[in-house]
């Protein structure tokens, strides 16, 4: 850290992404990426002619993609916001509604970037503990006096709120923005997009990184009232109006055109998730009910940290967390059926050797 860094940031604890070791080939079940490639239409669209156009700036409003998303989700174009990944939107939301001492609320066990953004923007934040069963305590998010962030399904637990529970939180906070972060919603949960025309304080955030196989392209979007979307555009135009490159925009457009391909992939992941959960439970694991593309599991037979290391030695990466309440758990991304069968077989061998 240099002597030139502003003192406000000197103690900032940055977000730590999932590890990406390069020492050998791994089965990567640690960063919740899709095991499937983008659709053939996407692969064909990112072609030589599009690469040649990289000499020109992209459309700062992404109008073609914005219209496709608006049509797909049944909203107006001025209710859609595009960004360089959903993290970009979360950053703008903290900046707009939770900065400089304003209050923000999120769960104590949830997406790790919320606390990082809160500290970055000097938000006076409160972490609301999950219940003993790791579900969100809905009542404690009702009637608060600041912006609310809820990952639904939650990460790293995978547990989802119902649409009625989401509506309870949104309706009880009419003077505050409620952000529903739906990075994993396509794997079995209910989207809150259906509520955006009913509640002007709701912002729904989604990403192309999980269900749409574009984690490397960095594309996210939000849907909300035109007033909130205008707020986000103001901040985007004050920082980086050309925030999405040409290739990502065209890939995003073709993804919507071939949505059925991604729906089929989501079902394959759901099926593999069900298989893996059942097999882990046969081995004595406690596995939380997940509606995401991952499972959160612990065993009384082996320490969570040790299992993570033993799997890594065997060429399989999972995500281990060290905070006290969840230190015995590992988050396991759902890959292909074949990958999950290899995982289960490897865990059996580790338990037998243990």
C-alpha positions in Angstrom: 0.0 0.0 0.0 1.5 3.3 -1.0 1.8 6.5 1.0 -0.4 8.2 -1.5 -3.6 6.2 -0.8 -6.4 8.3 0.7 -6.7 7.4 4.4 -10.4 6.6 3.9 -9.4 3.5 2.0 -6.3 2.4 3.9 -8.3 0.0 6.1 -10.7 -1.2 3.4 -11.0 -5.0 3.2 -11.4 -5.8 -0.5 -13.6 -8.5 -1.9 -11.7 -11.8 -2.4 -12.8 -13.6 -5.6 -12.8 -17.4 -5.8 -9.4 -18.7 -6.4 -8.2 -19.4 -10.0 -5.1 -21.6 -9.6 -3.1 -22.3 -12.8 -0.8 -25.0 -11.6 -2.9 -27.9 -13.1 -6.3 -28.6 -14.6 -9.1 -28.6 -12.1 -12.8 -29.5 -12.1 -13.9 -25.9 -11.1 -16.8 -26.0 -8.7 -15.8 -22.9 -6.7 -17.0 -19.8 -8.6 -20.6 -20.6 -9.7 -19.9 -20.4 -13.4 -21.9 -22.4 -15.9 -20.4 -25.6 -17.1 -22.0 -25.1 -20.5 -20.8 -22.8 -23.4 -22.9 -19.9 -24.8 -25.3 -20.8 -27.5 -24.2 -21.4 -31.1 -25.8 -18.1 -32.1 -23.6 -16.2 -29.6 -20.5 -18.0 -30.9 -21.3 -17.1 -34.5 -22.2 -13.4 -33.6 -18.8 -12.7 -32.0 -17.1 -12.8 -35.4 -14.4 -11.1 -37.4 -16.6 -8.3 -38.6 -17.6 -7.5 -35.0 -14.0 -7.5 -33.9 -13.2 -5.1 -36.7 -15.7 -2.7 -35.3 -13.8 -2.6 -32.0 -12.2 0.6 -33.4 -15.5 2.3 -32.7 -17.1 3.1 -29.4 -20.1 0.9 -28.5 -23.6 2.3 -28.1 -23.5 3.8 -24.6 -27.2 3.0 -24.2 -27.1 -0.5 -25.6 -30.4 0.2 -27.2 -30.8 -3.1 -29.1 -30.1 -5.2 -26.0 -32.2 -2.9 -23.8 -35.2 -3.4 -26.0 -34.8 -7.2 -26.2 -34.6 -7.4 -22.4 -37.6 -5.1 -21.9 -39.6 -7.2 -24.3 -38.6 -10.4 -22.7 -39.4 -9.2 -19.2 -42.5 -7.3 -20.1 -41.4 -3.8 -19.0 -40.6 -0.5 -20.7 -37.2 0.2 -22.2 -36.7 3.1 -19.7 -37.0 0.5 -16.9 -33.9 -1.4 -17.9 -30.3 -0.6 -17.0 -27.2 -2.3 -18.4 -23.9 -2.6 -16.7 -20.5 -4.2 -16.7 -21.6 -7.1 -14.6 -24.2 -7.0 -11.8 -21.5 -5.9 -9.3 -21.4 -2.6 -11.2 -25.1 -2.0 -10.4 -24.7 -2.9 -6.8 -21.8 -0.4 -6.6 -24.0 2.3 -8.1 -26.9 1.5 -5.8 -24.7 1.9 -2.7 -23.3 5.1 -4.2 -26.8 6.5 -5.0 -28.8 5.5 -1.9 -26.4 4.3 0.9 -23.3 6.5 0.8 -21.8 9.0 3.2 -23.4 7.9 6.5 -26.8 6.8 5.0 -27.9 3.5 6.2 -27.9 0.1 4.5 -29.1 -3.3 5.6 -28.2 -6.8 4.5 -27.8 -10.3 6.0 -24.8 -11.3 8.0 -24.2 -14.3 5.8 -24.7 -13.3 2.2 -22.8 -12.0 -0.8 -19.4 -10.7 0.5 -19.4 -7.6 -1.8 -22.2 -5.9 0.1 -20.0 -5.1 3.1 -17.1 -4.1 0.8 -19.3 -1.6 -1.0 -20.8 -0.3 2.2 -17.3 0.4 3.6 -16.1 1.8 0.3 -19.0 4.3 0.2 -19.0 5.0 4.0 -22.4 3.6 4.5 -23.7 3.1 8.1 -24.6 -0.5 7.5 -26.3 -3.2 9.7 -25.9 -6.9 9.1 -29.1 -8.7 10.1 -28.3 -12.3 11.3 -29.8 -15.2 9.4 -32.0 -17.5 11.5 -30.6 -20.7 12.9 -31.8 -22.6 9.8 -29.9 -20.1 7.6 -33.1 -18.5 6.3 -33.5 -14.7 6.0 -35.4 -13.1 8.9 -38.0 -11.3 6.8 -39.5 -9.4 9.7 -36.3 -7.7 10.6 -35.9 -6.3 7.1 -39.4 -4.7 7.3 -39.8 -1.0 8.2 -36.1 -0.1 8.2 -34.7 3.3 7.5 -32.2 2.7 4.7 -31.5 0.8 1.5 -32.0 -2.9 1.7 -29.9 -5.5 -0.2 -31.2 -9.1 -0.4 -29.6 -11.8 -2.5 -32.4 -14.1 -3.6 -31.5 -17.0 -3.7 -29.0 -16.1 -1.0 -25.4 -16.8 -1.4 -23.6 -18.9 -0.2 -26.6 -20.7 1.3 -28.7 -21.1 -1.9 -32.0 -20.6 0.1 -34.6 -18.4 -1.6 -37.4 -16.2 -0.4 -40.9 -16.6 -1.9 -42.3 -13.8 -3.9 -44.7 -13.0 -1.1 -41.9 -12.6 1.3 -40.0 -10.3 -1.1 -43.2 -8.2 -1.4 -43.6 -8.0 2.3 -40.1 -6.4 2.6 -40.6 -4.1 -0.4 -44.1 -2.9 0.7 -43.0 -2.3 4.3 -40.2 0.1 3.2 -41.9 2.6 0.9 -39.4 5.4 1.7 -36.3 3.2 1.0 -34.9 1.4 -2.1 -35.0 -2.4 -1.9 -32.5 -4.2 -4.1 -33.2 -7.8 -4.9 -30.0 -9.4 -6.2 -31.2 -12.2 -8.4 -27.9 -13.6 -9.7 -29.1 -17.2 -9.2 -32.9 -16.8 -9.8 -33.0 -18.9 -13.0 -32.2 -22.1 -11.1 -35.6 -22.5 -9.4 -36.5 -19.3 -7.5 -39.2 -16.7 -8.2 -38.2 -13.4 -9.8 -39.4 -10.1 -8.3 -39.5 -8.5 -11.8 -43.3 -9.0 -11.6 -43.4 -6.4 -8.8 -41.5 -3.5 -10.3 -44.6 -1.8 -11.7 -46.4 -2.1 -8.4 -43.5 -0.7 -6.2 -41.5 2.3 -7.3 -38.8 1.5 -4.6 -37.9 -1.9 -6.0 -34.7 -2.6 -8.0 -34.2 -6.1 -9.4 -30.6 -7.0 -10.4 -29.6 -9.9 -12.6 -26.5 -11.1 -14.4 -25.4 -13.0 -17.5 -22.6 -14.7 -15.5 -24.5 -17.7 -14.2 -27.5 -19.1 -16.1 -26.4 -17.4 -19.4 -22.8 -18.7 -19.6 -21.2 -15.3 -19.9 -19.2 -14.8 -16.7 -16.2 -13.7 -18.8 -18.1 -11.2 -20.8 -19.2 -9.1 -17.8 -22.8 -8.2 -18.4 -25.5 -7.4 -15.8 -28.8 -5.6 -15.9 -31.3 -4.1 -13.6 -35.1 -3.6 -13.8 -37.0 -1.0 -11.8 -39.0 2.2 -12.0 -37.9 4.7 -14.6 -36.9 7.1 -11.8 -34.5 4.7 -10.2 -33.1 3.7 -13.6 -32.5 7.4 -14.3 -30.6 7.7 -11.1 -28.3 4.8 -12.1 -27.8 6.3 -15.6 -26.8 9.6 -14.1 -24.0 7.9 -12.1 -23.0 5.8 -15.1 -22.6 8.8 -17.3 -20.6 10.5 -14.5 -18.1 7.6 -14.4 -18.0 5.5 -17.5 -20.7 5.8 -20.2 -19.1 3.3 -22.5 -19.1 0.6 -19.8 -20.1 -2.4 -22.0 -17.9 -3.4 -25.0 -19.3 -4.1 -28.4 -18.7 -7.9 -28.3 -20.5 -8.2 -25.0 -23.5 -6.3 -26.3 -23.9 -8.4 -29.4 -23.4 -11.6 -27.3 -26.0 -10.4 -24.9 -28.5 -9.8 -27.7 -28.1 -13.2 -29.2 -28.4 -14.8 -25.8 -31.9 -13.4 -25.4 -32.7 -14.7 -29.0 -31.8 -18.2 -27.9 -33.2 -18.2 -24.4 -34.6 -21.8 -24.7 -31.0 -23.1 -25.0 -30.2 -21.6 -21.6 -33.5 -22.8 -20.1 -32.5 -26.3 -21.0 -29.1 -25.9 -19.4 -30.7 -24.6 -16.2 -32.8 -27.7 -16.0 -29.7 -29.9 -16.5 -28.1 -28.0 -13.6 -31.2 -28.4 -11.4 -31.2 -32.1 -12.2 -27.5 -32.4 -11.3 -28.1 -30.4 -8.1 -30.8 -32.8 -7.0 -28.6 -35.8 -7.7 -25.6 -34.3 -5.8 -27.7 -33.3 -2.8 -29.2 -36.8 -2.5 -25.8 -38.4 -2.8 -24.2 -36.1 -0.2 -27.0 -36.8 2.2 -26.4 -40.5 1.8 -22.9 -39.8 2.9 -24.2 -38.1 6.0 -23.8 -34.5 4.9 -26.2 -31.7 5.9 -27.1 -30.0 2.7 -29.2 -26.8 2.7 -32.2 -26.5 0.4 -30.8 -24.7 -2.6 -32.5 -23.0 -5.5 -29.2 -21.8 -7.0 -26.5 -23.4 -9.1 -24.6 -24.5 -6.0 -25.0 -26.4 -2.8 -23.9 -25.5 0.7 -22.9 -28.6 2.7 -21.2 -29.7 5.9 -20.3 -33.1 7.4 -19.7 -34.3 10.9 -17.2 -36.7 9.5 -14.6 -34.2 8.2 -13.8 -30.6 8.9 -14.9 -28.3 6.1 -11.5 -26.8 5.7 -9.9 -30.2 5.5 -12.4 -31.4 2.9 -11.7 -28.3 0.8 -8.0 -29.0 0.8 -8.4 -32.7 0.2 -10.6 -32.1 -2.8 -8.1 -29.5 -4.1 -5.4 -32.1 -3.9 -7.6 -34.4 -5.9 -8.1 -31.7 -8.6 -11.5 -30.4 -7.6 -12.1 -26.8 -6.4 -14.9 -25.9 -4.1 -15.3 -22.7 -2.1 -14.6 -22.7 1.7 -15.5 -19.8 4.0 -13.7 -19.1 7.3 -16.2 -17.0 9.2 -17.2 -18.8 12.5 -20.8 -19.7 11.8 -20.1 -21.3 8.4 -16.5 -22.5 8.7 -17.5 -26.2 8.5 -19.4 -25.6 5.2 -18.3 -25.7 1.6 -20.1 -24.2 -1.3 -20.1 -26.5 -4.2 -21.0 -25.2 -7.7 -23.1 -27.6 -9.8 -21.3 -28.6 -12.9 -22.2 -31.2 -15.5 -23.7 -34.5 -14.3 -20.3 -36.2 -15.1 -18.4 -33.7 -12.9 -20.8 -34.1 -10.0 -20.4 -37.9 -10.2 -16.6 -37.5 -10.0 -17.1 -35.1 -7.0 -19.3 -37.7 -5.2 -16.9 -40.5 -5.9 -13.9 -38.4 -4.7 -15.7 -37.4 -1.5 -16.5 -41.1 -0.8 -12.8 -42.0 -1.2 -11.8 -39.1 1.1 -14.3 -40.2 3.8 -13.2 -43.8 3.6 -9.5 -42.8 3.9 -10.4 -40.5 6.8 
